[in-house]
Amino acid sequence: MKKLSYIFALLLFVVLACQTDTVDAEAFENESIELKRSATVGVFNPIPTKFKGNPERYVQMQVNTIAKGDPVRYGCVTFVDGLAIIDEDCTITSGVPEDYEDCDLKGVRIITCGVNPYNPLCTICAVAYILECDGELGWVLGYSIICAIGPIEIPLPIPF
């Protein structure tokens, strides 16, 4: 009986300790805002006619407006500190987004890349695809997924 009351007292202490923790709502809100600085994947962005001769320059100007070094989100992938973290309920595909597969590919610009922490053999890149669709020049964001084939070789320590 003494053990049962001891366990009950310990459980009560843990429950009360958890209930007194406070969450810094402002810090949580700032983190959410940080991750919302993003660009939408698969949306056609027209390129102005004055950049038709050099669409890569226009795309580079647009890409430079996206924060570097901070967590940046493209669709359902967050790039932070060299990692590409895919949301749990998300499936991404490599290449030009499906809605624009019939367009003519005019150029590709890699924006940022990261290693997938759940599959370190795969690198995921956010990519700007420059396309011509129905005579209109534009660009869309998509992904490029590059995976190595084979197991990871971990060197064994040298015995002394």
C-alpha positions as CSV (number, residue, x, y, z in Angstrom):
1,M,0.0,0.0,0.0
2,K,2.9,2.3,0.8
3,K,4.3,1.8,-2.7
4,L,1.0,2.6,-4.3
5,S,0.6,5.9,-2.4
6,Y,4.2,6.8,-3.3
7,I,3.5,6.2,-7.0
8,F,0.2,8.1,-6.8
9,A,2.1,11.1,-5.1
10,L,4.8,11.0,-7.8
11,L,2.1,10.9,-10.6
12,L,0.3,13.8,-9.0
13,F,3.6,15.8,-8.8
14,V,4.3,15.2,-12.5
15,V,0.8,16.2,-13.5
16,L,1.0,19.4,-11.5
17,A,4.5,20.2,-12.7
18,C,3.4,19.9,-16.3
19,Q,0.4,22.1,-15.8
20,T,2.4,25.0,-14.4
21,D,4.7,25.2,-17.4
22,T,4.1,28.3,-19.4
23,V,4.4,28.7,-23.2
24,D,6.0,31.9,-24.5
25,A,3.2,32.7,-27.0
26,E,5.2,35.5,-28.5
27,A,8.2,33.3,-29.2
28,F,6.0,30.7,-30.7
29,E,4.3,33.3,-32.9
30,N,7.7,34.7,-34.1
31,E,8.8,31.2,-35.1
32,S,5.6,30.7,-37.0
33,I,6.1,34.0,-38.8
34,E,9.7,33.0,-39.6
35,L,8.6,29.8,-41.3
36,K,5.9,31.6,-43.3
37,R,8.4,33.6,-45.2
38,S,8.0,31.4,-48.2
39,A,7.3,31.0,-51.8
40,T,4.4,29.0,-53.2
41,V,5.3,25.8,-55.1
42,G,3.7,25.3,-58.5
43,V,2.3,28.8,-59.1
44,F,3.1,30.3,-62.5
45,N,4.8,33.7,-62.1
46,P,4.9,35.7,-65.4
47,I,8.2,37.3,-66.4
48,P,7.9,40.9,-67.6
49,T,8.5,41.5,-71.3
50,K,11.5,43.6,-70.6
51,F,13.3,40.5,-69.2
52,K,12.4,38.1,-72.1
53,G,16.0,38.3,-73.4
54,N,17.4,37.3,-70.0
55,P,14.7,35.6,-67.9
56,E,17.4,34.1,-65.6
57,R,18.2,37.6,-64.4
58,Y,14.6,38.3,-63.4
59,V,14.3,34.9,-61.6
60,Q,17.5,35.6,-59.8
61,M,16.2,39.0,-58.6
62,Q,13.0,37.3,-57.3
63,V,15.0,34.5,-55.6
64,N,17.3,37.0,-53.9
65,T,14.2,38.5,-52.1
66,I,13.7,35.2,-50.2
67,A,15.6,35.1,-46.9
68,K,18.8,32.9,-46.8
69,G,20.1,31.2,-43.7
70,D,16.8,31.4,-41.8
71,P,14.2,28.6,-42.0
72,V,12.6,29.0,-45.4
73,R,9.6,27.1,-46.6
74,Y,8.8,26.0,-50.1
75,G,5.5,24.3,-50.3
76,C,5.6,21.6,-47.6
77,V,9.4,21.5,-47.3
78,T,11.3,23.6,-44.8
79,F,15.0,24.3,-45.5
80,V,17.1,25.1,-42.4
81,D,20.7,24.6,-41.5
82,G,21.5,22.3,-44.5
83,L,18.4,20.1,-43.9
84,A,15.3,19.7,-46.0
85,I,12.5,18.7,-43.7
86,I,9.3,17.5,-45.4
87,D,6.0,17.8,-43.6
88,E,4.6,14.4,-42.4
89,D,1.5,14.4,-44.6
90,C,3.3,15.6,-47.8
91,T,4.5,13.9,-50.9
92,I,6.8,15.8,-53.2
93,T,7.9,15.0,-56.7
94,S,11.0,15.9,-58.6
95,G,10.9,18.0,-61.7
96,V,8.5,20.5,-63.3
97,P,5.2,20.6,-61.4
98,E,2.6,18.4,-63.0
99,D,0.3,21.3,-64.2
100,Y,3.2,22.6,-66.4
101,E,4.7,19.4,-67.9
102,D,3.3,20.4,-71.3
103,C,5.2,23.8,-71.3
104,D,8.6,24.3,-72.9
105,L,11.4,24.3,-70.3
106,K,13.7,27.3,-70.9
107,G,15.9,27.2,-67.8
108,V,16.5,25.9,-64.3
109,R,17.8,27.7,-61.3
110,I,18.6,25.9,-58.1
111,I,17.5,28.1,-55.1
112,T,18.6,26.1,-52.1
113,C,19.3,22.4,-51.2
114,G,19.3,20.4,-48.0
115,V,19.7,16.8,-46.9
116,N,16.6,14.9,-45.9
117,P,17.2,14.0,-42.2
118,Y,15.1,10.9,-42.5
119,N,16.9,9.6,-45.6
120,P,20.4,11.0,-45.6
121,L,21.0,9.5,-49.1
122,C,18.6,12.1,-50.6
123,T,19.2,15.7,-51.2
124,I,16.2,17.9,-51.9
125,C,16.5,21.2,-53.7
126,A,14.0,24.0,-54.2
127,V,14.2,24.9,-57.9
128,A,12.9,27.7,-60.1
129,Y,11.8,26.3,-63.5
130,I,11.6,28.9,-66.3
131,L,8.9,27.9,-68.7
132,E,7.1,29.1,-71.8
133,C,3.4,28.2,-71.6
134,D,1.0,29.2,-74.4
135,G,3.4,31.8,-75.6
136,E,3.8,33.4,-72.1
137,L,7.2,33.3,-70.3
138,G,7.1,32.6,-66.6
139,W,8.6,30.6,-63.8
140,V,7.4,28.1,-61.2
141,L,8.9,26.7,-58.0
142,G,9.3,23.0,-57.8
143,Y,11.7,20.4,-56.4
144,S,14.7,18.4,-57.5
145,I,15.3,15.2,-55.5
146,I,18.7,13.5,-55.9
147,C,19.3,10.2,-54.1
148,A,22.4,8.2,-53.9
149,I,21.9,4.4,-54.5
150,G,23.4,2.1,-52.0
151,P,24.1,2.0,-48.3
152,I,25.9,4.7,-46.4
153,E,29.4,3.6,-45.6
154,I,30.5,4.6,-42.1
155,P,34.2,4.2,-41.5
156,L,35.1,2.0,-38.6
157,P,37.3,3.5,-35.9
158,I,40.9,2.6,-36.0
159,P,41.8,0.5,-33.0
160,F,44.8,1.6,-30.9
